[in-house]
Amino acid sequence: MSNTFRTSTLAFAVSMALGTVSAHAAEADKTKVENVEKIVVVGSRGAPRSVNDSPVPIDLIGAEELKRGGNTNMLELLKGTVPSFNVHENPISDAASLVKPANLRGLSSDSTLILVNGKRRHKASVIAMLGGGINDGAQGSDISVIPSSALKQVEILRDGAAAQYGSDAIAGVMNFVLRDDAEGGSLTARYGSYYEGDGDTMEVSGNVGMPLTKDGFVNLSFQYKNSDATSRSVQRPDAGLFYDLGVENVPGNGSPAQIWGSPEVNDDITVFANLGLDLGNDNEAYMFGNFSERDVRGGFYYRNPNTRGGVYGGNIRTADIGDGNGSIRQYRPLTPTGHTFIDPDDERTPQQMIWDDDATPTILVGDTSANADPFSCPEVPIVNDLPVGLDTLPANCFAHNQNMPGGFTPNFGGNIVDTSITMGTRGELDNGVMYDVSGSVGFNESSYVIYNTINASLGAESPRDFNPGKHTQLEKTFNLDFSKDFDVDMFDNLMVAGGYEWHAESFEVTAGNVESYEAGPLTDQGFGIGSNGFPGFKPSSAGVFSRQNYALYVDVEAQVTEELLIGTAVRYEDYSSFGSTTNYKITGQYNITDDFSLRGSISTGFRAPTVGQANYSNVQTELKEGKLVDTALLPATNPIAVQLGAQELTPEESFSHTLGAVWTIGDVFITLDYYNIVVEDRVSKSDSYTLTDTDRDALKAAGVVNVDSINGVSFFTNDFDTTTSGIDLISNYATDLFDGDTTFSLAYNYNKTEVDRYSDVTGDFKVSRLENDLPNHRATATWSQSWDQVSFLLRGNYYGEYQAVHVDYDATAITGDAAITLDAEVSYFINDTFTVSLGAQNLLDQQATKINIPGDDIPDNNWGGKYYETSPFGFNGGFYYVKASYNF
């Protein structure tokens, strides 16, 4: 009757296949599951299908597997199980630090469609501006809010499926199936910490099933957790020098002034509910949804008081009065080796002022516009190579050295609220037609905060903490689906499905508090506008941006003979913003023997640019050629972006094909699949352009305001094409060893992305990141063993070489080392009710590739990081945990 299946033994069957079933579960259910197949609902519009009989590759991850992960984040749990699934940390970023972008088969995080109970899930409101190269500008769904305690299983369709499910399914589909037990429950407490002694994580989660009258169920799950921040940092040389010289208020007070690590997460609460009610006559009603909220706070770049333009460097002038001619000299603090003579004509980047012994250095503070008199403010003497007397300057000669002599390091964070509800009914009509009618509403809101920074243009009156505004993503979906099996003489079985989908999406920008974006009285003197690091959204940028689309589809599967299955799907979709698109998919599977079959697919697909990508604008701080600069990210329709060559966004288009085989050799199950995905006109953030004087003059003439405060400009664009190809190998084997139940599993992925076409809008470095940031080779090998009272799991993870990137530049010559990590968990069943477990991720504390330090032959680490942040297994090192579970 329903695409949702309720057999209590299914999760056990999945666990047996993946090697994660507990001893007590095995004793209770062993006799029930000998003939139970691994069933999924993705990949077909007809009845649920066995994984063995699927013409496209599908992974199943059962509830027990999800429970036995040491990390409480859903993304990390999936990364340890599915080799083609990669997760990136963002140690220093803006809004991207609030989420963890994930990649399936090397494509961006918004190229994988997320479903819950088979229904489309809404996107997050966060657009990952510094998303690790591959995810720059991505806006995907936030699956980190889904707790493992709420899940019956996870189904991962590793194949393009836009012809079946619509936009975003270029890389594949992930379906999170919620638990539907009508009785029983569990309560789990978990505590963990990194070997370094930080990142302490506390979590309490639970699940309870209850009857809804005698014909239904209510299943409720919750999770509450807190995670401390981590630091994998060394002191920056410049901040360390200031501290050693006695400069006041250097951030960190001798400790690293700039932190590279995972952000702090507070009061992360999630509640999921799943309800079902049998209406009789093969009909049922269902409802499910969630509420989630968390506060996140992470680090930013240190602002050096001598080099941070727009705050310090842009408003301090230096003069050499020793030779009497008033020539301008560079201001440079001491190096650890002492004084060095600097020629007045030296063209090196101004960072420090070092004078010869005969000169008397002074600083002149004030107006730095092109026509300014450099001697319009009183001279400030240098004593012990530091400016003094800044507290006596007149108001029109203010410098932020007065209130922040040692620089400052902003902290960025936000409050994330996510909620959704889906209601519907499904069943079978008198004529045998299966129907499913549903409606969904999804909401995600990111309210941003930035601490310990300033709006430099406000001078001494600037506050230090700001609310830059918020983003809100709202989606509404209506689905009407039908399917029917037909008896046709020429086929063993014929299934025909069709349906209609309506989808409305809106992205809202809410302006920040006035101080976060206003241009203060010192703007004309070259001071930066808005909260430094993340300026607030202006009222002119605020608003609600909306789009609607509808789709019609037909899906046919024919069991031509007992050995041959053929399927085809066609989907027409029409968008209010850019028009219509039609996509198709053809699949097939041929059983050569009862134990060996071949399968394959050919499909087209698309990914519509999100409303957020089409309308988002903000100023962000990023590294450009080793320097911190303020860069404006603008909509492609903005006059500045248009002047630089931007065009209105269009959908990405894809063509993919797969070819695979399925073997069953005794108790060994093996699948091998090759895939090739061509994506044209990919949407991403462009490289940053430096505005020329000609650009600025033309924009001013066009009436664009605040042009002088922008150092660079980037925008969303359809600029490059890629081809991604690879191989997936999956193998499972169950046996009896050491008087217990044993399961071995092996999963391997080879993945390679090549950029086929691009322009200067994308740039060579972005291409290098797209092609090389992720390792080509990933593998996991798992051994699961269980006895009456004890069970253990041991997993080895292999990560191939990758491009090592630090501070987003100058990385193409550096290769990160291949590595192997081990995960382990041992559980002891005290009785049928209580279980205690001890485990570790990265058991042997395998370290990521270290950033080159002074003394090496490659550039020094001037930015304070310890490890390259593109490490595919993270940079925090080993993590241990203990947990206790109570089942009832």
ABEGO torsion letter per residue (X at the ends): XBABBABAAAAAAAAAAAGABBAAAAAAAAAAAAABBBBBABGBABBBBBAAABABBBBBBBAAAAAABABABAAAAAAAABAABBBBBBABBBAAAABBBBBBGGBBAAABBBBBGGBBBBBBABBBABAGGAABGBBBBBAAABBAAABABBBBBBBBAAAAAEBGAAAEBBBBBBBABABEEBBBBBBBBBAAGBGBBBBBBBBBBBBBEAABBBBBBBBBBBBBBBBBBBBBAAAAAAAAAGBBGBBGGGBBABBBEBBBBBGBBBBBBBBBBBAEGGBBBBBBBBBBBBBBBBBBBBBBAAABBGAAAAABBBBBAAAGAGBBBBBBBBBAAEBBBBBAABABBBABBBBBAABBBBBBBEBABAABBAAABBBBBBBGGBBBGAAABBAAABBAAAABAAEBBBBBBBBBBBBBBBBBBBEBBAAGBBBBBBBBBBBBBBBBBBBGBBBAAAEAABBABBBAEBBBBBBBBBBBBBBBBBBBAABABBBBBBBBBBBBBBBBBBBBBAAAABBBAAAAAGBBBEBBGBBBBBAAABEBBBBBBBBBBBBBBBBABAABBBBBBBBBBBBAAAEBBBBBBBBBBBBABAABBBBBBBBBBBBBBBAAAAABBBBBBBBBGGBBBBBBBBBAABAAAAAAGBBBBBBBBBBBBBBBBBBBBEABBBBBBBBBBBBBGBBBBBBBBBBBAAAAAAAAAAGBBGAAABABBBBBBBABBBBBBBBBBBBBBBBBBGGBBBBBBBBBBBBBBBBABBBAAAEAAAAAAAAAABBABBBBBBBBBBBAABBBBBBBBBBBBBBBBBGGBGAAABBBBBBBBBBBBBBBBABAABBBBBBBBGAAGBBBBBBBBBGBABBBBAAGBABBAABAAEAAEBBBBBBBBBBX
